[in-house]
Every structure is written in structure tokens, then in C-alpha cells.
Amino acid sequence: MMKKLLKSLLRIVILVVVLAFVIGIAGINMLMFHPGMVKGDYDATTPGYVDIGTNGVKIAAVVLGPECGDPPSQELRRGKKAILRCHGNAEDMMGTLWALGGLASQGFTVASVDYPGYGLSDGSPDEKGCYRNVHRLYDWLVETRGFKPEDIIVDGFSIGTGPATELASTKPVGGLILEAAFLSAPRAVTRVRLLPIDPFPNLNRIADVKCPLLMIHGTADRVVPFSQGKALYELAKEPKRFESIEGGDHNTLVKDMGLGTYLKLISDFMENGIKEDKQ
């Protein structure tokens, strides 16, 4: 009788743990992703829009490039290098390119992709779906646009630093830019690991990144502590560079440093990598 009671209690405990885990994952996804806050500022007729999905799954991307020649050669149309931008949690791919779009006039290709559930991309947002869509854009740039992996620079902002770091740690790329990066998504709030799951664990992947690294972080960031960016930077390998933006906040980082300064920093990194280590 006692054994049956203990087995029943054990089943109940296991069921409670599993339910808590499932509910916890759903809760974390709701906290991490906010597609409902996006204005929806594009459609299938937007210049540069392309559906890069496979197997009937729509993956919405936008690819902006230089307009050179009449008609432009494939190389000029493609751009000398590409920057693959991974957007934040409360913006879509078009919203995240308001600043970087200016690089297209400098001869670069600028590309971004919407995570599942954002914009016109199918599905619901989760960690694995973000990785899938970002990897698909990387593959598309290589296979369809003909970029060499070393000519693709990956750039992530806020939660986008998760898929950006994952891509750069598993695929060959020419450089990695992390803007307002965290150690992991939950730690941006809890500061230390409190949960059994730890989505977007940048701290576990950054040491596997072998390309040049540029990190940008505001000292007054009220969403992702400046200290987390510095701690992640210390875990990274050379060559690397950290740009502290004095008084810079999270959602106004580019404006706080100045658009011209920001674009020059990004374009110099894309062209030349790390010239010297700055801390």
C-alpha cells in the first residue's frame, strides 16, 4: 500500500515539474518576444522584400543593396560585403534597419529576417525558431546571392545578440557585432541563473566565436546592464573591441552616440575588422 502511495506521489511530482517546465518556457517566450508591439511597417511589395522560406514555411526577409551601373553587374548589385542584422524583441526587420540601411549607399548589402511570428514570417516566436530563420538568411546570402562566408558580418541588437552569437559560433563569418548584449536572456533581468532553462546563452558560446568581435554598449542601459556586456566581452577571444557609449541607453543607443558616428564605426569594422584593441 505504501509503495503504491509513494509511486502515485512520485507521478504527481513528476507531472507538476513537467507542467511547471512547460508553463515556464511559455512564460519566458512571452517575456522575451513582443511581436504585438511591432507596427507592421512593411508588406510583400516593400522594396527588398523576399520570402526565403522552405518547405511551405514563410520566412520574411529584406535585402537592401547598392544600385550601381545600368544594368548593375551581379557583384555590384550584391554589394562588396553583407551585414546580417538580428533584430530586437519589440521591432521587426524593417524597424531594425532604420540606421543600418544607410550602409547600402556605401556599397554594402544590408539584410535582416523576421523571427517566427513577426511580420510576415510564419509560426510563433521561440529560441529555436530565431536560430532557424537567421541561419536560413545566412544560407540564402551564400547560396543565392553568392557571398563568401568571410564577407558576411553578423550584427545583433539586444535579444538579437542571441541568434547572432549562435550563428557566429557555428558558422564561418567575417565578423560579429553585438549591441547591448546580455550573458543570457533571463540573466538580463535576474542577473544570475535562477531557472532550469537559460535561453540565448551567449556566455556559453562567445568563446567559440573565432571572427573579429565588436561590442557596443551604453553605460546607462536600463534594460541590459552595462556590466553584462563587459562580462561577456571578457569571455570573448581576440581580436575584439568594446565601445562604451557614455550615457547611452538601451533603446536610444544609436541616437545617443550619433548616427554618423555609429555608421562610421560599423562600416570601418566591416572593411577593416579590428585595428587595435580598445577597452
N, C-alpha and C positions, 0 to 999 in steps of 0.2 A: 504494500500500500504506500509506504513512504517513498519507495523508488519511483512509483508511478507519479506521485505528487511532485517529486523533485524534477522528473522528466517534463512534466507539464509546466512547472515553473520555469525550467530552462528554455522550453519552447517559447513561452511568453516573453522572457527576457530577450531572446534572440529576435523575436518578432518586433519588439519595441525598439531594439537597437537598429534593426534594418529600416523600420519606418522612420526613425529619427534621422538616419543617414540620408534616406531619400528626401525627406522634408528639408533637411539641412542643405542638400545640393540645390533643391528648387529655390530655397530661400536665398542662397548665395547668388544664384543666377539672377534672381530678381534684384538683388543689391548691386551686382556687377554691371548689369546691362539695362539701358534705358532707351530702347528704340522708340518708345512713345513720346520722348522729348524732342525727337528729330522733326524738323519742319517738313521734310519731304520735298526738297527743292530741286528735284530732277525727275525726268521720265525717260522712256526709251528713245525719245527724239533729241535728247540732250547731246550736244557735240562731244565726241569722245566716248559715248556710252557703248559698251559691248557686253553681251552675255557670254561669259566664259564657262558656263556650267557644262556638265557632262551627265549622261545617263538620265536626262529629263529633269535634272535639278538645276534651277536657275541660280546663277551666281552673278550678281550685277557688279560690273567694274567700269571705271572710267580711265581712259588713257589719253593724256594730252601730250602733244609733241610739237616740235618746231615746224613751221611752214616755210620751206626753202625751195627755190627752184621752180620751174614751170615746164613739165611737172617735176616735183621733187624726186630725187633718187631714193631708193629704199633706205639707204644709210642715213640720208638727211631727214627723211620722214620719220625714221625710227628714233633719231637722237643719238648723240655720242655716248651718253650713259643714261641709265634709268634710275629713278628713285621710286621705290615701292613703299607707299605710306600706309601704315596701320592706324586706323582712326581710334578716337576715344570712345567712351561708353555712352555719351549723350550727343553724339554727332554722327552724320553719315559720311560716306566717302567724298561727296561734293563739299560738304561743310568743312572737312578737314584740309581741303586743298586751297582754301581762300588765300593762304600765304604762299604755299609751295608752287601754286600754278604759275607764278611769275618766272619760274625756272625754265619753262617751256620756251620762252623768248630768248633764253641764253643757250639754246641748243640741246637741252636735256628732255628726255621723256619723263613725264610725271604720271604715276599710276597709283590707283587705290582700288580697294574692293570692299563691298559691304559685307559685314558678318551676317550669318543666318538671322532672318527676322528683321533686318534693317533694310530700308529702301525697297528695292525690287528683288532682293535675294530671298529665296525660299527658306523655310524652316523656322526654328526658334533659336535664339542666341544661347550658346553654351561654349565652353572652353574648346572642346574638340572641333566644333563647327568653325570656330575662328581660325584654328590651325589649318583646317581643310581648305577654307576659302583663300587664305593667304598663300598657301602652298600652290593652289591652283593658279593664282595670278603669277606667281614666280615661274611655274612651268609654262604658262602661256607666253610670258615675255621671252623665255628661252626658245620655245618650240615654234611659236607663231611669229614673233617679232624678230627673232634671230639674235637676241642679246647673248653675249658670253656671260657666264655667271659672275665673273670678276668685274663686269661692267654694271652690275645691279647693286645699288645701295639700298639697304633696308632702313626705314625710319618708322619709329613707333612713338606715339604720344599717349601718356597715361596708361589706360588699360591696354592700349595698342603696343606697349613695350613688351607685353607677354608674348603675343604671337610673333612680334619682330625678333625677340631674343630666341624664341624656339626655332624660328626659321634659320637665323644666322648660326645657331649651334648645330644644325643638322644638314644644312645645305651650303655649298660654296657660294660666297657673296663677296663683293668688293669692299664693303664697309657696313657698319651698323651705327645708327644714330638713335639714341634713347633720350626722349624729352619727358621730364618729370616721371622718372622710373621708380618703381617700388621693388622691394625684396620679393614679395608675392602679393597678390590682390587682397587677401584678407588682412595681411600684416599692415597694409596701408591704413587700416582702421584700428586693428587690435595691437599693432606694434610688435607683438610676439605671436608665435603659433599657438592657437587655442583650440583649433578644430582638427578632426582626423583627416580632412582633406585640405589641400593647400593649392588652389588654382593659380595658374600662371606663376610657377615657382622660379622667378628669374635668378634668385640666389643660387639655385642648384644647376643652372645652365650657363651662366655668364662665363665660367671658367672654360667652357667648351667652345667659346667663340674665338676663332683664330684670325679674324679680319681686324683691321683698324676700327677703333671704337671712339665715338664722340658722344659725350653725355652733356645735356643741358638741363639745368635745374634752377628754379627761383629760390632765393633764400627765405622768402616769405610765403612759400607754398602752403596753403591751408588744407589741401586735400591729401597730397602725398608729402610727408615730411622731408625736408631738405636732407636730414640725416640719413634717410633711407637711400637716397640717391648716392650720397657719399659712401655709404657702407657697401652698396652694390659695386661702385667704381673700384673700391679697394679689392674686391674679389676678382676683378677682371684682369686679364693678361695684357701686356703691352703688345702693340702700340696703342695708347689710349690718351684721351684728353678730356678734362672736365671743365665746363664753362659754367661758373656761378653767375647768376643774374641777380645782382643786389636789389632787394625789394621786389623781385619778381614773384607773382602769384601763379597759381595753377592755370586757371582759365584765361589769364591775360598775359601769359608768358611771352608770346611774340610781341605784343604791343608794348610790354614793359621793357623789352630790350631794343625795340625799334625794328620795323620791317626790313629796312635796308641792311641793318647790322645782321639780322637773322639770315637773310638770303645770302649775304656775302659769306657768312660762316658756313652755311650748308654747301654753297657752290664751291668754296675753297676746299672743303673736305672731300667733296665728290671728285674734284680734279686732282688733288694732291695728297689726300689721306692725312696722316699725322706728320706734321713737320717737326714738331717738338712736343715734349710732354709738358702740359700746363696743369697746375693743380689749383 
